Amino acid sequence: MPPEPDPTAAIAALRAERDAARQELADLRAWLTVKLGLLHRAPGPQGITVLSVATDREIITKIEELMKGEAQA
């Protein structure tokens, strides 16, 4: 009989895939935020500027606005 697969290794592999997918989505969200001009800047502690990435809803709304503007042109 073949040996039983290690459930700990399987869980670790799934977590690694999940983390990679989350990182790719975060990178895409950040890139879209910059390209669409939605980057939020706010004063932070000790004079540091805090940059915030737009939410998915903000990104979708901006894309819809751009698409409407193109359709009217």
HTML snippet that shows the backbone in 3Dmol.js (N, CA, C, O; Angstrom):
<script src="https://3Dmol.org/build/3Dmol-min.js"></script>
<div id="view" style="width:600px;height:400px;position:relative"></div>
<script>
const pdb = `
ATOM      1  N   MET A   1       0.832  -1.177   0.000  1.00  0.00           N
ATOM      2  CA  MET A   1       0.000   0.000   0.000  1.00  0.00           C
ATOM      3  C   MET A   1       0.887   1.255   0.000  1.00  0.00           C
ATOM      4  O   MET A   1       1.887   1.296   0.716  1.00  0.00           O
ATOM      5  N   PRO A   2       0.528   2.298  -0.807  1.00  0.00           N
ATOM      6  CA  PRO A   2       1.336   3.531  -0.817  1.00  0.00           C
ATOM      7  C   PRO A   2       1.194   4.266   0.516  1.00  0.00           C
ATOM      8  O   PRO A   2       0.177   4.136   1.198  1.00  0.00           O
ATOM      9  N   PRO A   3       2.212   5.031   0.880  1.00  0.00           N
ATOM     10  CA  PRO A   3       2.132   5.756   2.160  1.00  0.00           C
ATOM     11  C   PRO A   3       1.046   6.831   2.116  1.00  0.00           C
ATOM     12  O   PRO A   3       0.739   7.386   1.060  1.00  0.00           O
ATOM     13  N   GLU A   4       0.484   7.106   3.269  1.00  0.00           N
ATOM     14  CA  GLU A   4      -0.543   8.151   3.399  1.00  0.00           C
ATOM     15  C   GLU A   4       0.082   9.518   3.127  1.00  0.00           C
ATOM     16  O   GLU A   4       1.186   9.788   3.599  1.00  0.00           O
ATOM     17  N   PRO A   5      -0.600  10.384   2.378  1.00  0.00           N
ATOM     18  CA  PRO A   5      -0.053  11.733   2.175  1.00  0.00           C
ATOM     19  C   PRO A   5      -0.053  12.495   3.504  1.00  0.00           C
ATOM     20  O   PRO A   5      -0.921  12.298   4.355  1.00  0.00           O
ATOM     21  N   ASP A   6       0.921  13.348   3.650  1.00  0.00           N
ATOM     22  CA  ASP A   6       1.057  14.133   4.877  1.00  0.00           C
ATOM     23  C   ASP A   6       0.051  15.282   4.847  1.00  0.00           C
ATOM     24  O   ASP A   6       0.186  16.190   4.026  1.00  0.00           O
ATOM     25  N   PRO A   7      -0.968  15.261   5.734  1.00  0.00           N
ATOM     26  CA  PRO A   7      -1.967  16.346   5.710  1.00  0.00           C
ATOM     27  C   PRO A   7      -1.371  17.707   6.039  1.00  0.00           C
ATOM     28  O   PRO A   7      -1.855  18.729   5.553  1.00  0.00           O
ATOM     29  N   THR A   8      -0.338  17.730   6.849  1.00  0.00           N
ATOM     30  CA  THR A   8       0.307  19.003   7.199  1.00  0.00           C
ATOM     31  C   THR A   8       0.955  19.629   5.970  1.00  0.00           C
ATOM     32  O   THR A   8       0.874  20.842   5.776  1.00  0.00           O
ATOM     33  N   ALA A   9       1.590  18.820   5.148  1.00  0.00           N
ATOM     34  CA  ALA A   9       2.227  19.332   3.933  1.00  0.00           C
ATOM     35  C   ALA A   9       1.170  19.827   2.952  1.00  0.00           C
ATOM     36  O   ALA A   9       1.360  20.845   2.287  1.00  0.00           O
ATOM     37  N   ALA A  10       0.056  19.100   2.865  1.00  0.00           N
ATOM     38  CA  ALA A  10      -1.018  19.507   1.959  1.00  0.00           C
ATOM     39  C   ALA A  10      -1.612  20.843   2.393  1.00  0.00           C
ATOM     40  O   ALA A  10      -1.885  21.708   1.561  1.00  0.00           O
ATOM     41  N   ILE A  11      -1.808  21.004   3.684  1.00  0.00           N
ATOM     42  CA  ILE A  11      -2.355  22.265   4.201  1.00  0.00           C
ATOM     43  C   ILE A  11      -1.368  23.399   3.967  1.00  0.00           C
ATOM     44  O   ILE A  11      -1.765  24.502   3.591  1.00  0.00           O
ATOM     45  N   ALA A  12      -0.106  23.140   4.182  1.00  0.00           N
ATOM     46  CA  ALA A  12       0.918  24.170   3.955  1.00  0.00           C
ATOM     47  C   ALA A  12       0.949  24.589   2.487  1.00  0.00           C
ATOM     48  O   ALA A  12       1.101  25.772   2.182  1.00  0.00           O
ATOM     49  N   ALA A  13       0.805  23.630   1.582  1.00  0.00           N
ATOM     50  CA  ALA A  13       0.798  23.944   0.151  1.00  0.00           C
ATOM     51  C   ALA A  13      -0.417  24.785  -0.211  1.00  0.00           C
ATOM     52  O   ALA A  13      -0.303  25.731  -0.991  1.00  0.00           O
ATOM     53  N   LEU A  14      -1.585  24.452   0.347  1.00  0.00           N
ATOM     54  CA  LEU A  14      -2.799  25.228   0.080  1.00  0.00           C
ATOM     55  C   LEU A  14      -2.668  26.652   0.619  1.00  0.00           C
ATOM     56  O   LEU A  14      -3.091  27.611  -0.027  1.00  0.00           O
ATOM     57  N   ARG A  15      -2.087  26.779   1.790  1.00  0.00           N
ATOM     58  CA  ARG A  15      -1.892  28.115   2.364  1.00  0.00           C
ATOM     59  C   ARG A  15      -0.919  28.940   1.522  1.00  0.00           C
ATOM     60  O   ARG A  15      -1.114  30.143   1.348  1.00  0.00           O
ATOM     61  N   ALA A  16       0.107  28.309   1.011  1.00  0.00           N
ATOM     62  CA  ALA A  16       1.063  29.013   0.163  1.00  0.00           C
ATOM     63  C   ALA A  16       0.387  29.498  -1.117  1.00  0.00           C
ATOM     64  O   ALA A  16       0.627  30.621  -1.561  1.00  0.00           O
ATOM     65  N   GLU A  17      -0.457  28.653  -1.709  1.00  0.00           N
ATOM     66  CA  GLU A  17      -1.193  29.056  -2.914  1.00  0.00           C
ATOM     67  C   GLU A  17      -2.140  30.204  -2.605  1.00  0.00           C
ATOM     68  O   GLU A  17      -2.229  31.164  -3.370  1.00  0.00           O
ATOM     69  N   ARG A  18      -2.849  30.106  -1.479  1.00  0.00           N
ATOM     70  CA  ARG A  18      -3.773  31.167  -1.070  1.00  0.00           C
ATOM     71  C   ARG A  18      -3.025  32.479  -0.872  1.00  0.00           C
ATOM     72  O   ARG A  18      -3.470  33.531  -1.332  1.00  0.00           O
ATOM     73  N   ASP A  19      -1.883  32.413  -0.183  1.00  0.00           N
ATOM     74  CA  ASP A  19      -1.107  33.621   0.078  1.00  0.00           C
ATOM     75  C   ASP A  19      -0.581  34.240  -1.215  1.00  0.00           C
ATOM     76  O   ASP A  19      -0.554  35.462  -1.354  1.00  0.00           O
ATOM     77  N   ALA A  20      -0.164  33.398  -2.160  1.00  0.00           N
ATOM     78  CA  ALA A  20       0.314  33.899  -3.454  1.00  0.00           C
ATOM     79  C   ALA A  20      -0.817  34.582  -4.216  1.00  0.00           C
ATOM     80  O   ALA A  20      -0.611  35.631  -4.826  1.00  0.00           O
ATOM     81  N   ALA A  21      -2.011  33.991  -4.183  1.00  0.00           N
ATOM     82  CA  ALA A  21      -3.163  34.596  -4.865  1.00  0.00           C
ATOM     83  C   ALA A  21      -3.527  35.930  -4.221  1.00  0.00           C
ATOM     84  O   ALA A  21      -3.833  36.896  -4.919  1.00  0.00           O
ATOM     85  N   ARG A  22      -3.495  35.984  -2.900  1.00  0.00           N
ATOM     86  CA  ARG A  22      -3.788  37.243  -2.200  1.00  0.00           C
ATOM     87  C   ARG A  22      -2.774  38.321  -2.569  1.00  0.00           C
ATOM     88  O   ARG A  22      -3.140  39.481  -2.760  1.00  0.00           O
ATOM     89  N   GLN A  23      -1.519  37.946  -2.666  1.00  0.00           N
ATOM     90  CA  GLN A  23      -0.478  38.919  -3.015  1.00  0.00           C
ATOM     91  C   GLN A  23      -0.670  39.425  -4.432  1.00  0.00           C
ATOM     92  O   GLN A  23      -0.508  40.617  -4.691  1.00  0.00           O
ATOM     93  N   GLU A  24      -1.013  38.529  -5.356  1.00  0.00           N
ATOM     94  CA  GLU A  24      -1.261  38.949  -6.743  1.00  0.00           C
ATOM     95  C   GLU A  24      -2.434  39.912  -6.810  1.00  0.00           C
ATOM     96  O   GLU A  24      -2.373  40.905  -7.534  1.00  0.00           O
ATOM     97  N   LEU A  25      -3.507  39.637  -6.065  1.00  0.00           N
ATOM     98  CA  LEU A  25      -4.664  40.538  -6.054  1.00  0.00           C
ATOM     99  C   LEU A  25      -4.300  41.882  -5.436  1.00  0.00           C
ATOM    100  O   LEU A  25      -4.744  42.923  -5.921  1.00  0.00           O
ATOM    101  N   ALA A  26      -3.505  41.877  -4.382  1.00  0.00           N
ATOM    102  CA  ALA A  26      -3.088  43.131  -3.756  1.00  0.00           C
ATOM    103  C   ALA A  26      -2.225  43.948  -4.715  1.00  0.00           C
ATOM    104  O   ALA A  26      -2.362  45.169  -4.792  1.00  0.00           O
ATOM    105  N   ASP A  27      -1.341  43.275  -5.443  1.00  0.00           N
ATOM    106  CA  ASP A  27      -0.498  43.967  -6.425  1.00  0.00           C
ATOM    107  C   ASP A  27      -1.354  44.570  -7.535  1.00  0.00           C
ATOM    108  O   ASP A  27      -1.123  45.704  -7.954  1.00  0.00           O
ATOM    109  N   LEU A  28      -2.335  43.816  -8.009  1.00  0.00           N
ATOM    110  CA  LEU A  28      -3.236  44.318  -9.052  1.00  0.00           C
ATOM    111  C   LEU A  28      -4.036  45.505  -8.551  1.00  0.00           C
ATOM    112  O   LEU A  28      -4.186  46.501  -9.259  1.00  0.00           O
ATOM    113  N   ARG A  29      -4.549  45.406  -7.334  1.00  0.00           N
ATOM    114  CA  ARG A  29      -5.324  46.492  -6.739  1.00  0.00           C
ATOM    115  C   ARG A  29      -4.461  47.748  -6.614  1.00  0.00           C
ATOM    116  O   ARG A  29      -4.926  48.847  -6.918  1.00  0.00           O
ATOM    117  N   ALA A  30      -3.228  47.601  -6.175  1.00  0.00           N
ATOM    118  CA  ALA A  30      -2.321  48.747  -6.033  1.00  0.00           C
ATOM    119  C   ALA A  30      -2.007  49.359  -7.392  1.00  0.00           C
ATOM    120  O   ALA A  30      -2.008  50.582  -7.532  1.00  0.00           O
ATOM    121  N   TRP A  31      -1.737  48.526  -8.394  1.00  0.00           N
ATOM    122  CA  TRP A  31      -1.423  49.013  -9.734  1.00  0.00           C
ATOM    123  C   TRP A  31      -2.613  49.775 -10.311  1.00  0.00           C
ATOM    124  O   TRP A  31      -2.445  50.861 -10.865  1.00  0.00           O
ATOM    125  N   LEU A  32      -3.814  49.210 -10.184  1.00  0.00           N
ATOM    126  CA  LEU A  32      -5.015  49.886 -10.691  1.00  0.00           C
ATOM    127  C   LEU A  32      -5.249  51.202  -9.956  1.00  0.00           C
ATOM    128  O   LEU A  32      -5.656  52.189 -10.568  1.00  0.00           O
ATOM    129  N   THR A  33      -4.998  51.221  -8.666  1.00  0.00           N
ATOM    130  CA  THR A  33      -5.177  52.445  -7.888  1.00  0.00           C
ATOM    131  C   THR A  33      -4.310  53.566  -8.446  1.00  0.00           C
ATOM    132  O   THR A  33      -4.777  54.694  -8.603  1.00  0.00           O
ATOM    133  N   VAL A  34      -3.068  53.264  -8.742  1.00  0.00           N
ATOM    134  CA  VAL A  34      -2.148  54.271  -9.273  1.00  0.00           C
ATOM    135  C   VAL A  34      -2.565  54.670 -10.688  1.00  0.00           C
ATOM    136  O   VAL A  34      -2.658  55.861 -10.988  1.00  0.00           O
ATOM    137  N   LYS A  35      -2.815  53.696 -11.558  1.00  0.00           N
ATOM    138  CA  LYS A  35      -3.152  53.985 -12.962  1.00  0.00           C
ATOM    139  C   LYS A  35      -4.443  54.761 -13.100  1.00  0.00           C
ATOM    140  O   LYS A  35      -4.578  55.571 -14.017  1.00  0.00           O
ATOM    141  N   LEU A  36      -5.409  54.532 -12.196  1.00  0.00           N
ATOM    142  CA  LEU A  36      -6.703  55.207 -12.275  1.00  0.00           C
ATOM    143  C   LEU A  36      -6.713  56.521 -11.489  1.00  0.00           C
ATOM    144  O   LEU A  36      -7.733  57.209 -11.446  1.00  0.00           O
ATOM    145  N   GLY A  37      -5.594  56.868 -10.874  1.00  0.00           N
ATOM    146  CA  GLY A  37      -5.503  58.126 -10.132  1.00  0.00           C
ATOM    147  C   GLY A  37      -6.301  58.130  -8.839  1.00  0.00           C
ATOM    148  O   GLY A  37      -6.811  59.173  -8.429  1.00  0.00           O
ATOM    149  N   LEU A  38      -6.413  56.986  -8.198  1.00  0.00           N
ATOM    150  CA  LEU A  38      -7.223  56.879  -6.990  1.00  0.00           C
ATOM    151  C   LEU A  38      -6.394  56.777  -5.711  1.00  0.00           C
ATOM    152  O   LEU A  38      -6.933  56.473  -4.647  1.00  0.00           O
ATOM    153  N   LEU A  39      -5.115  57.024  -5.805  1.00  0.00           N
ATOM    154  CA  LEU A  39      -4.241  56.889  -4.646  1.00  0.00           C
ATOM    155  C   LEU A  39      -4.626  57.924  -3.597  1.00  0.00           C
ATOM    156  O   LEU A  39      -4.698  59.116  -3.897  1.00  0.00           O
ATOM    157  N   HIS A  40      -4.870  57.482  -2.385  1.00  0.00           N
ATOM    158  CA  HIS A  40      -5.244  58.370  -1.278  1.00  0.00           C
ATOM    159  C   HIS A  40      -3.992  58.693  -0.475  1.00  0.00           C
ATOM    160  O   HIS A  40      -3.257  57.795  -0.065  1.00  0.00           O
ATOM    161  N   ARG A  41      -3.759  59.971  -0.258  1.00  0.00           N
ATOM    162  CA  ARG A  41      -2.628  60.411   0.573  1.00  0.00           C
ATOM    163  C   ARG A  41      -3.207  61.124   1.790  1.00  0.00           C
ATOM    164  O   ARG A  41      -4.093  61.969   1.670  1.00  0.00           O
ATOM    165  N   ALA A  42      -2.695  60.771   2.947  1.00  0.00           N
ATOM    166  CA  ALA A  42      -3.154  61.406   4.185  1.00  0.00           C
ATOM    167  C   ALA A  42      -1.961  61.605   5.110  1.00  0.00           C
ATOM    168  O   ALA A  42      -1.017  60.815   5.104  1.00  0.00           O
ATOM    169  N   PRO A  43      -2.016  62.680   5.911  1.00  0.00           N
ATOM    170  CA  PRO A  43      -0.927  62.878   6.862  1.00  0.00           C
ATOM    171  C   PRO A  43      -0.961  61.783   7.919  1.00  0.00           C
ATOM    172  O   PRO A  43      -2.019  61.445   8.449  1.00  0.00           O
ATOM    173  N   GLY A  44       0.185  61.248   8.208  1.00  0.00           N
ATOM    174  CA  GLY A  44       0.282  60.185   9.203  1.00  0.00           C
ATOM    175  C   GLY A  44       1.071  60.638  10.410  1.00  0.00           C
ATOM    176  O   GLY A  44       1.395  61.817  10.549  1.00  0.00           O
ATOM    177  N   PRO A  45       1.374  59.706  11.269  1.00  0.00           N
ATOM    178  CA  PRO A  45       2.126  60.056  12.481  1.00  0.00           C
ATOM    179  C   PRO A  45       3.548  60.503  12.153  1.00  0.00           C
ATOM    180  O   PRO A  45       4.165  60.020  11.204  1.00  0.00           O
ATOM    181  N   GLN A  46       4.037  61.409  12.935  1.00  0.00           N
ATOM    182  CA  GLN A  46       5.413  61.899  12.840  1.00  0.00           C
ATOM    183  C   GLN A  46       5.744  62.451  11.460  1.00  0.00           C
ATOM    184  O   GLN A  46       6.877  62.320  10.995  1.00  0.00           O
ATOM    185  N   GLY A  47       4.769  63.064  10.806  1.00  0.00           N
ATOM    186  CA  GLY A  47       5.002  63.699   9.517  1.00  0.00           C
ATOM    187  C   GLY A  47       5.102  62.750   8.331  1.00  0.00           C
ATOM    188  O   GLY A  47       5.428  63.180   7.224  1.00  0.00           O
ATOM    189  N   ILE A  48       4.831  61.486   8.543  1.00  0.00           N
ATOM    190  CA  ILE A  48       4.887  60.505   7.452  1.00  0.00           C
ATOM    191  C   ILE A  48       3.598  60.576   6.641  1.00  0.00           C
ATOM    192  O   ILE A  48       2.511  60.681   7.209  1.00  0.00           O
ATOM    193  N   THR A  49       3.714  60.521   5.325  1.00  0.00           N
ATOM    194  CA  THR A  49       2.539  60.483   4.466  1.00  0.00           C
ATOM    195  C   THR A  49       2.083  59.036   4.318  1.00  0.00           C
ATOM    196  O   THR A  49       2.873  58.152   3.984  1.00  0.00           O
ATOM    197  N   VAL A  50       0.799  58.812   4.570  1.00  0.00           N
ATOM    198  CA  VAL A  50       0.227  57.476   4.465  1.00  0.00           C
ATOM    199  C   VAL A  50      -0.459  57.355   3.108  1.00  0.00           C
ATOM    200  O   VAL A  50      -1.278  58.201   2.749  1.00  0.00           O
ATOM    201  N   LEU A  51      -0.131  56.310   2.356  1.00  0.00           N
ATOM    202  CA  LEU A  51      -0.758  56.040   1.070  1.00  0.00           C
ATOM    203  C   LEU A  51      -1.727  54.890   1.240  1.00  0.00           C
ATOM    204  O   LEU A  51      -1.377  53.858   1.813  1.00  0.00           O
ATOM    205  N   SER A  52      -2.942  55.059   0.747  1.00  0.00           N
ATOM    206  CA  SER A  52      -3.954  54.010   0.860  1.00  0.00           C
ATOM    207  C   SER A  52      -4.408  53.573  -0.523  1.00  0.00           C
ATOM    208  O   SER A  52      -4.636  54.399  -1.407  1.00  0.00           O
ATOM    209  N   VAL A  53      -4.535  52.288  -0.695  1.00  0.00           N
ATOM    210  CA  VAL A  53      -5.007  51.716  -1.957  1.00  0.00           C
ATOM    211  C   VAL A  53      -6.518  51.808  -1.991  1.00  0.00           C
ATOM    212  O   VAL A  53      -7.176  51.667  -0.961  1.00  0.00           O
ATOM    213  N   ALA A  54      -7.074  52.046  -3.176  1.00  0.00           N
ATOM    214  CA  ALA A  54      -8.520  52.152  -3.347  1.00  0.00           C
ATOM    215  C   ALA A  54      -9.189  50.804  -3.093  1.00  0.00           C
ATOM    216  O   ALA A  54      -8.581  49.745  -3.248  1.00  0.00           O
ATOM    217  N   THR A  55     -10.450  50.875  -2.700  1.00  0.00           N
ATOM    218  CA  THR A  55     -11.220  49.647  -2.509  1.00  0.00           C
ATOM    219  C   THR A  55     -11.644  49.101  -3.875  1.00  0.00           C
ATOM    220  O   THR A  55     -11.591  49.806  -4.883  1.00  0.00           O
ATOM    221  N   ASP A  56     -12.057  47.859  -3.890  1.00  0.00           N
ATOM    222  CA  ASP A  56     -12.546  47.262  -5.133  1.00  0.00           C
ATOM    223  C   ASP A  56     -13.710  48.080  -5.694  1.00  0.00           C
ATOM    224  O   ASP A  56     -13.786  48.297  -6.903  1.00  0.00           O
ATOM    225  N   ARG A  57     -14.605  48.529  -4.834  1.00  0.00           N
ATOM    226  CA  ARG A  57     -15.773  49.312  -5.270  1.00  0.00           C
ATOM    227  C   ARG A  57     -15.319  50.613  -5.911  1.00  0.00           C
ATOM    228  O   ARG A  57     -15.860  51.004  -6.945  1.00  0.00           O
ATOM    229  N   GLU A  58     -14.337  51.295  -5.326  1.00  0.00           N
ATOM    230  CA  GLU A  58     -13.826  52.544  -5.894  1.00  0.00           C
ATOM    231  C   GLU A  58     -13.199  52.305  -7.271  1.00  0.00           C
ATOM    232  O   GLU A  58     -13.379  53.107  -8.187  1.00  0.00           O
ATOM    233  N   ILE A  59     -12.476  51.220  -7.406  1.00  0.00           N
ATOM    234  CA  ILE A  59     -11.846  50.885  -8.686  1.00  0.00           C
ATOM    235  C   ILE A  59     -12.910  50.615  -9.739  1.00  0.00           C
ATOM    236  O   ILE A  59     -12.821  51.121 -10.858  1.00  0.00           O
ATOM    237  N   ILE A  60     -13.911  49.823  -9.388  1.00  0.00           N
ATOM    238  CA  ILE A  60     -14.981  49.485 -10.344  1.00  0.00           C
ATOM    239  C   ILE A  60     -15.757  50.731 -10.741  1.00  0.00           C
ATOM    240  O   ILE A  60     -16.080  50.914 -11.915  1.00  0.00           O
ATOM    241  N   THR A  61     -16.060  51.594  -9.768  1.00  0.00           N
ATOM    242  CA  THR A  61     -16.791  52.830 -10.057  1.00  0.00           C
ATOM    243  C   THR A  61     -16.012  53.707 -11.030  1.00  0.00           C
ATOM    244  O   THR A  61     -16.591  54.261 -11.965  1.00  0.00           O
ATOM    245  N   LYS A  62     -14.704  53.838 -10.819  1.00  0.00           N
ATOM    246  CA  LYS A  62     -13.864  54.655 -11.702  1.00  0.00           C
ATOM    247  C   LYS A  62     -13.834  54.076 -13.112  1.00  0.00           C
ATOM    248  O   LYS A  62     -13.923  54.818 -14.090  1.00  0.00           O
ATOM    249  N   ILE A  63     -13.711  52.766 -13.221  1.00  0.00           N
ATOM    250  CA  ILE A  63     -13.708  52.120 -14.540  1.00  0.00           C
ATOM    251  C   ILE A  63     -15.041  52.344 -15.239  1.00  0.00           C
ATOM    252  O   ILE A  63     -15.072  52.624 -16.437  1.00  0.00           O
ATOM    253  N   GLU A  64     -16.143  52.223 -14.504  1.00  0.00           N
ATOM    254  CA  GLU A  64     -17.469  52.473 -15.089  1.00  0.00           C
ATOM    255  C   GLU A  64     -17.585  53.908 -15.584  1.00  0.00           C
ATOM    256  O   GLU A  64     -18.147  54.149 -16.652  1.00  0.00           O
ATOM    257  N   GLU A  65     -17.058  54.869 -14.815  1.00  0.00           N
ATOM    258  CA  GLU A  65     -17.079  56.273 -15.225  1.00  0.00           C
ATOM    259  C   GLU A  65     -16.289  56.468 -16.517  1.00  0.00           C
ATOM    260  O   GLU A  65     -16.732  57.165 -17.430  1.00  0.00           O
ATOM    261  N   LEU A  66     -15.125  55.849 -16.582  1.00  0.00           N
ATOM    262  CA  LEU A  66     -14.296  55.975 -17.793  1.00  0.00           C
ATOM    263  C   LEU A  66     -14.975  55.344 -18.993  1.00  0.00           C
ATOM    264  O   LEU A  66     -14.897  55.875 -20.101  1.00  0.00           O
ATOM    265  N   MET A  67     -15.632  54.229 -18.788  1.00  0.00           N
ATOM    266  CA  MET A  67     -16.328  53.556 -19.893  1.00  0.00           C
ATOM    267  C   MET A  67     -17.512  54.393 -20.384  1.00  0.00           C
ATOM    268  O   MET A  67     -17.759  54.467 -21.588  1.00  0.00           O
ATOM    269  N   LYS A  68     -18.244  55.024 -19.461  1.00  0.00           N
ATOM    270  CA  LYS A  68     -19.347  55.894 -19.838  1.00  0.00           C
ATOM    271  C   LYS A  68     -18.853  57.098 -20.629  1.00  0.00           C
ATOM    272  O   LYS A  68     -19.468  57.504 -21.615  1.00  0.00           O
ATOM    273  N   GLY A  69     -17.722  57.668 -20.178  1.00  0.00           N
ATOM    274  CA  GLY A  69     -17.143  58.803 -20.870  1.00  0.00           C
ATOM    275  C   GLY A  69     -16.703  58.453 -22.269  1.00  0.00           C
ATOM    276  O   GLY A  69     -16.853  59.263 -23.184  1.00  0.00           O
ATOM    277  N   GLU A  70     -16.161  57.262 -22.456  1.00  0.00           N
ATOM    278  CA  GLU A  70     -15.744  56.809 -23.782  1.00  0.00           C
ATOM    279  C   GLU A  70     -16.942  56.578 -24.679  1.00  0.00           C
ATOM    280  O   GLU A  70     -16.893  56.885 -25.870  1.00  0.00           O
ATOM    281  N   ALA A  71     -18.011  56.042 -24.126  1.00  0.00           N
ATOM    282  CA  ALA A  71     -19.210  55.752 -24.917  1.00  0.00           C
ATOM    283  C   ALA A  71     -19.859  57.045 -25.388  1.00  0.00           C
ATOM    284  O   ALA A  71     -20.460  57.077 -26.462  1.00  0.00           O
ATOM    285  N   GLN A  72     -19.748  58.114 -24.598  1.00  0.00           N
ATOM    286  CA  GLN A  72     -20.365  59.386 -24.960  1.00  0.00           C
ATOM    287  C   GLN A  72     -19.502  60.151 -25.955  1.00  0.00           C
ATOM    288  O   GLN A  72     -20.002  61.045 -26.637  1.00  0.00           O
ATOM    289  N   ALA A  73     -18.258  59.829 -26.048  1.00  0.00           N
ATOM    290  CA  ALA A  73     -17.353  60.569 -26.928  1.00  0.00           C
ATOM    291  C   ALA A  73     -17.527  60.194 -28.384  1.00  0.00           C
ATOM    292  O   ALA A  73     -16.835  60.733 -29.247  1.00  0.00           O
TER     293      ALA A  73
END
`;
const viewer = $3Dmol.createViewer("view");
viewer.addModel(pdb, "pdb");
viewer.setStyle({}, {cartoon: {color: "spectrum"}});
viewer.zoomTo();
viewer.render();
</script>
